[in-house]
Amino acid sequence: MRCRGPWMILALMLALSLTGCASPRGNRLAEVAPRHTIAEFRDQRFADVDDPWEGFNRSMYRFNFYLDKFVLIPVVHGYELVTPTFVQNRVSGIFNNLSEIRNLTNSMVQLKGVESATTLGRFVTNSTLGLGGMFDPATRLGLARRDEDFGKTLGYWGVESGPYLVLPFFGPSSVRDTGGLAVDTGVTYGIYTAVDPFANTGNSLAISSGITALEAVDMRHQQSFRYYESGYPFEYYMVRFLYHQKREIESGKHPAE
Amino acid sequence: MYLRVLIISWLLLLPLAALSAETEYGYPIPGAYEATILGTPASLVPELPTKMRFRQLVLEVLPDRKKSDVFFYDDGLRCSFAYQKQKAPLVFLIAGTGTNDRAAKLMFMVKALYAVGFHVIALPSPSHANFIVSASRSGVPGDLTEDSADLYRAMETAWKKVAGDIEVSSFYLGGYSMGATQSAFVAKLDEQRRVFNFKKVLMINPAVSLYNSGGKLEELLKQIPGGPKKEGIFFNKMLTKFSEYYSYGNFVAINDDFLYSIYTEKLFSPEETAGLIGLTFRINLAGMIFASDVVTNSGYVVPKNRVLKSSDSLSDYFMVATHLSFYDYINEYFYPYFKKQRPGLTKDALIEAQSLRSIEGYLKSSPKFGVMTNENDFILSKADLDYLKRIFAGRIKIYPRGGHIGNLEYKDNLAYMVAFFQEKEMLR
C-alpha cells in the first residue's frame, strides 16, 4: 500500500482519533465499584464548563494531538530550522499587524472609543514606521495591543458562550466563539478580496494560498501550547476551564455563581 | 603585629559581615505563600541564552508495561536533555512534586546549567503520571526507596540512550522539593551501584519527612471555610473575586502584570492564598492518585476492571480524586499496598522510612551534599529546619525568605546553585 500524501494521513488520523484504539471485547472481568465515588460528594464542582459533547470534544482533542504530532509540529520545526530567528519574528510581526484590522473592527463594534483609537494608532504606526508590521514601535510608544475578535464582541453584547467545543486545528472554542471565528474569517476574506493586492501578478491564487499556509505555520509557531504536554491526566478539564474562563473574563462577563 | 590584630579582628567580625550580607538579600517578596505563587519578578531573573542544543528523550524503561488507552499519548518516560558539543560534566535533575520534565522551574535550571557548560538531563517527578505509567515498577508512588530505585533505573536508561552522542567527564545530581529528598536516596543507592559516582548532590528546598510535609500542605486547606470538603465552593468564590477584580481594573489581558497586581493589591487574604496553594497540591495529588489507580487496577476511584477509553469522561474521577486528602492516600491506599507486600509492617515504620532521618548517618558523613532552603519554607517545621542545619552543618545555605522554591530563579540563588556544581570542574 502506498500512502497518497497528506490527505491519507489526515483521514487515518481522523479515523484513529474518532474510534480510539479498538480494545479486545472478550474475556473482560466484571467491574467492581470503587472505594470512593461521586455519591459521597457534597461540594460544588469546580473548573466546570458546560460540555454536553464531551465525547466528541475529547476525540477532537485527540485528533489535534495527532495533527500536531505528524503534520503541524514537524512543519513548524522545519520552518524554524531553515528560517533565521530574525526573519521568523518579522513574519510574526507582519501577520500580527494584519490582525489589528480584526482587533479594530471588533473594538469599534463594541463602541470602545479609546481602545479603537489605540488599535488604529498601532496599525498606522507599525504599518509605516514599523515597515508593514515587521517591527513594533507602537508598543514602545505606549500603545498596548488589545486582542479582540467577534466571539468577544458577541460576549460583550451579552451572547452566552454556549457549550464548549474543540475544533480541528483551531482547538478549544465554544459555539459562540466558533461563530465569531467564521465571521472574522469572512470579514478578513472580504477585505482581502476587495483590496486584492496580488491581482496584477497573474498568480493571485498561488500567492494567496502560499500566504495562508505561511500564516497557519506562523500561528502554530507563535503558540507554545502542545496537546497532552503537561501529562496531567485531567489536562482536558484544566484546558477547558482556562480557555472558557479567560474568554469570559476578557469579554467582560462574570463567572456564574 | 598590627597586621595580626587586624586579621584577628577581621575574623571576629566575619559572622557580623555575613549577617549584614544576609539582610541585604534582595529577593523582594516577604510572604512565604505569595513568594511560592509568584516566584521571582521577571526583572530580577537573570537573562539566560534562549538557544541551546536540546531534545526531549522518550525512554522505554518498562518494555512490558501495558498502557490503558486513557494514557494513549504516553509513549515513554519523557526527559529533557540539553547537551554540549565538547566533553563536559552531566547533571541529572529531578522535578518537584507532581511536575514533569517541562516544569518552568526545572527548565530554568536546565538552561542555567547548560549556559555554564554542563550537559543536563531532567527527569519528571515519580509522583507525576508520566513516571507512574512509564517508569514506576510498582505503580504506587511515594516510597523513597522504591521511587529512587526507579529513578536510578530511568537515569541508567537515559544515559545508555545518549552515551554515544556526548562525552561526559563526571556526574552530578540535583533536585528540588520532593525531588531534593529523592536525590539523597538516589545518591545513597549510587554508593552501592556505582554507575555514576555522583561527585556532588544539591538538594533545593527538600522535605525532611514526606509525611510531615504532606501534612503541612493539607493544613493550608484546613483554613478555608467549611474545610477541604468544601474546596469547590472555595475555588469558585476565589474565581469570582479574581474575575471581578479584572473587570473593575483597567487591564489589557490576563498576564504577568495583572497577576502581580493581585499580590500588590492584596486581593486574597493570607488564609485564602494558603488555601489556593493547598488546593493546587490537591489537584496535583489527584492526578497522581488517578494514574496510580489505573495502572494498578486497585478500584480506588476508578471501578476495578474498567477499561477506560480516551474519549471517556473523567469528570467524576477528577472531582472525587481532588476531594481525597494526602492522609486518605496514605491510610487507604499507600500503607495497605506495602502492608500486603511486607506483612508485619507498621504504619509508623513505613512513615519513618519516608524521611531523611532514615539515612541520617550517610547524609552526615558524605561531603558531596549541599542544601539550599529558606527560613520561611512552609513545608518544613521549625524542628525540620533545625534538623537540616544540624545534619548539613557547613553545607547548607539558608535564605531569609522565598517560601517554597519561590526564589529559585532569583539571581543570588542561581549564582549559588551554579557555583555549587562548578566548584571542582572550574577550578581545574
Interface residues (C-beta under 8 A of the other chain):
Chain A: G20 C21 S23 R28 L29 A30 E31 V32 A33 P34 R35 H36 T37 I38 E40 F41 R42 D43 Q44 R45 F46 A47 E54 G55 R58 S59 R62 F65 A144 R145 R146 D147 Y227 Y228 E229 S230 G231 Y232 P233 F234 Y236 Y237 Q245 K246 E248 I249 E250 G252 H254 P255 E257
Chain B: D69 V70 F71 F72 Y73 D74 R78 N100 R102 P124 H128 A129 N130 K229 K230 E231 G232 I233 F235 N236 L239 T240 F242 S243 E244 Y246 S247 V252 A253 I254 I283 A286 G287 F290 A291 D293 V294 G299 Y300 V301 V302 P303 K304 N305 R306 V307 K309 S310 S311 D312 S313 L314 S315 D316 Y317 F318 M319 V320 T322 H323 L324 E332
